[in-house]
Amino acid sequence: MSFNYLNHEQIDLEPLKALICSSVAPDNVAFAEAISSQVVIYSADKLRAQIQQERSNLRKIQSEWHWVWQDGPGVLVIKGAFDQALVDEASEAFREIIERERGISRGDHFAKPGANDRVWNAQEKLALLAPNLYARYYANDMLAWACEAWMGPAYQITSQVNSVNPGGEAQVPHRDYHLGFMTPEQASQYPVSVHRLSAHLTLQSAIAHVDMPVESGPTLLLPHSQKFSHGYLLANTPEAHEIFAQHRVQLPLEKGDLLLFSPALLHAAGSNVSRDIKRMANLLQISSAFGRAMETVDRLAMSGLVYPELLKLKQAGALSSQQIAHAVAATAEGYAFPTNLDRDPPIGGLAPKNQQALMLAALEQGWSAEKFSEELDAHAERRRTN
């Protein structure tokens, strides 16, 4: 193993085994109600009362949450974070969207397409359908304070509603966005510092929209696993999956509860073995505002103009394949996200094809400038929000 890179073919799981045997000392989570199976449990009502009594308690609570996600078990639950009547109102709106979109086949992350009722970009769709409801729903203090606790202000929220029907199978254990949506081979190309950074760029959250007893399949969690250095490289490691199966925990949730965990925590949706519970959750991904370039660049226009010149240089032998790849990397968008997952689903992988992959394929196959321009425009159209 190079000092700055992780080898996805040589993974020592002993450190992971040691980490998941860790335990949380109650002194480290002074504001918590309980510690259940290494998941730290809070009461929203009591937190609000403590903050109202002494405003400085907010920073103390946020510092405690940050410690839980980074150095503690990696996961916490805030009981009663959302008003249940408001959640019911939002659930009805989400069901309306589900029915409106029913029958449209879409790809899914870590699960078979069509196995669940999923709403991509549920945040925007709720805002357009019911803006008053949207405003009341996202005015939630616990959610906002948690977002700020992990990444400060100016965070960005996106949401996907997932309703797992009875009989829905469990997901495979995984980490989440960014590196979690890559194959081990892809993730190993990023230095170890980026593996550490990825966990700090997002915060994963789920709002329970129904009561979720264990038989309905609430999220399976492996506390403390977010601290394992090779966690983004475990997709093809059966022994790691066995460790997950042996040590994962699963807590029932009640309508209105807020689950929050590090994206680096190994987790998976559970199997819904109930007879009649449609396990609905609003899955939130909160992203750092810092994952953006300084300038606005029209990479669509740049790619269209540069492509025919690269094709000429390639055909003339003026540039090597490696040099062409460098030029493409400087020109086209190299990341699949953000995109419109309704029109641009992750079929055949964990992420849709990015602009660079399209451009490289076109050059390899010798597409005409006209054909590339058409495919480039179609690619951009799939990514539009509406």
Secondary structure, 3 states (H helix, E strand, C coil): CCCCCCCCCCCCCHHHHHHCCCCCCHHHCCCCCEEECCEEEEEHHHHHHHHHHCCCHHHHHHHHHHHHHHCCCCEEEEECCCCHHHHHHHHHHHHHHHHHHCCCCCCCCCCCCCCCEEECCHHHHHHHHCHHHHHHHCCCHHHHHHHHHHHCCCCEEEEEEEEECCCCCCCCCECCCCHHHCCHHHHCCCCHHHHHHHHHHEEEEEEECCCECHHHCCCEECCCHHHCCCHHHCCCCHHHHHHHHHHCEECCECCCCEEEECCCCCEECCCCCCCCCCEEEEEEEEECCCCCCCCCCCHHHHHHHHHHHHHHHHHCCCCCHHHHHHHHHHHCCCCCCCCCCCCCCCCCCCCCCCHHHHHHHHHHHCCCHHHHHHHHHHHHHHHCCC
